[in-house]
Amino acid sequence: MNRPQRTILYNVLIAIILFVPVNSKSQPGAVSSVSTMDTAKSGESHHSLFSTSGYGSNMIYLGATISQNQPYEYASLTYGFKNKIYLTASAIHLHEHTPFITFTSGSLNYYHTFNSWFDLSGGVSGYLVAPSLTDTLFNNFVYGYMTLGFDWRILYTRLSAGGLIYDGVKPYLQVRNSRYFKTPEFSKKKLYFSFDPYVNLLFGSLTKYETTTGTTVAISPPYRKGGKNGQTASITKSKTFFSIMEGDIGIPIAFNSDRCTIEAEPGYVFPMYDNTDFSGQRGFIFMLSAYFRIF
């Protein structure tokens, strides 16, 4: 199933582009390509460096679109040490926004395989939006997570618990099931295709508000648009609860070599709570990424 390689790449992708991540976003397929290339060269050096660039149709993170339903491009550099520790710096551009680098992120991720069926990973990421866009997009925040991976042979299950740090800590839980497989290698350059279809569920803290307009709304995550609540009407009553936020499915398809991977990931997002303040979490999403091993 090539589980260790796929899992590491998924973790790095989450750190790069915010998409599952923890959500769909996790994870978040880049780690499998980075890891596959990293593992192939692991006997030569403890150090590795990767460049990544890509395009996405909509950036959805923790149950809400933070690109305001706009396409985005990103570029990043990832340093790896012993195929276990990854340090990533990224820059993201959202269409119809200035400056060109709309926000940046930095992350540190760790991955360890205990045996053929169990692995552990964890990391922390920080996100900095351009000062002129904090009221339009979201506020700066930090996210940390820990993930347990179980290889059942037929399926690979990831249980991820994390917390978003902004005006307190907001907990999130992700359950992801996937099935990685690949074609035989072909040509003298050992090229092959790989596939990693998945089903993902995201749980998190939501707050329902009764406002002066008499409506009840479910707010967006606390990092987005104007701070914790993102509401404009006066609030008369509120209730916070932990519940399912989102479901998503996807099928990353990658073309791989020992130094380069090109991956396309079509998917579909199913929001499972109402958010009248900021819609756009439902529908088809698409991401295209390229990864290149520098050394």
C-alpha positions, 0 to 999 in steps of 0.5 A: 500500500506504500502507506508510510510514503503516502502519509508523509506526503499528505502531512507536508501538503497540509502544511503547504496549502491548508487544505485538510486538512486537518481538513480535506482538505486534508492533507492536506496528497503532497506528502506521498510524492515528497516522501516517495522521492525522499525514501528513494534517496534516503540511503544517500543523505540525511538531508533533502530539499523539495520545491512545490507549486500548484493551483486550486479552484477553492481553498477550504479549511476547517469547514469554510472557504478562506479564499472566498470561492476564488482560485489560488496558486501557491509555491513552497520549499520543504526541507526534510531530515531523515525522512522524519522531520519536515520544515516548510515555508509557503506563499499563497496568492489569491485571485483578485487580491493584492498584494500578490502574496496574499498570505504566507505559512510556515510549518514543522512536521514530524512522522514516525513509523512504529511497525507495518500497521501503525504510525504517528505524526504531528506538527504545528503551522502558523499563517500570516495574512497581509495586514491590509487583508485581515478584515477581508480574509482572516486573522493570523492564527496557529494550528497544531495537530497529532495523527494516528495512522492505522494500516488495515491493508484494505484501508488506511485510517487516519485519526487526527486531533488538532487545535486552532489557536486564536482567542483561545483554543478550538478543537478539531477531529478528523477521520479519514479512510483511504486506499493507496495503490499504484501501477507497475513501473514503466520505462527506464526512468521507472515512471508510474501512476498512483491513486489514493481515493479517500473519504473524510469527515471533519468534526469541530466546535460550532456556535449557534447564534440568535440575533436581533433579526430573529435568525439562528446561524452557525458561525465560521471558524474563529480565524476568519473574517473579522475575528472570532464570530464574523457576525454583523447582527447583534447577538442575543443568545449563543450556544457552543457545541462539538459536531460534525462540520464537513464530509469530503471525497476525492481521488488524487492521481499522480504521475511519479518519478524519483525526482518529480511528481505531478498530481491532480486531485478532483474532489467534492465537499459536503458541508454538514452545518448551515453558515448563512454568513459565509457560504460556498463550502459545498461543491466540486473542488480541484487541485493541481500540484507539481513537486520537484526534488532539488537534492 
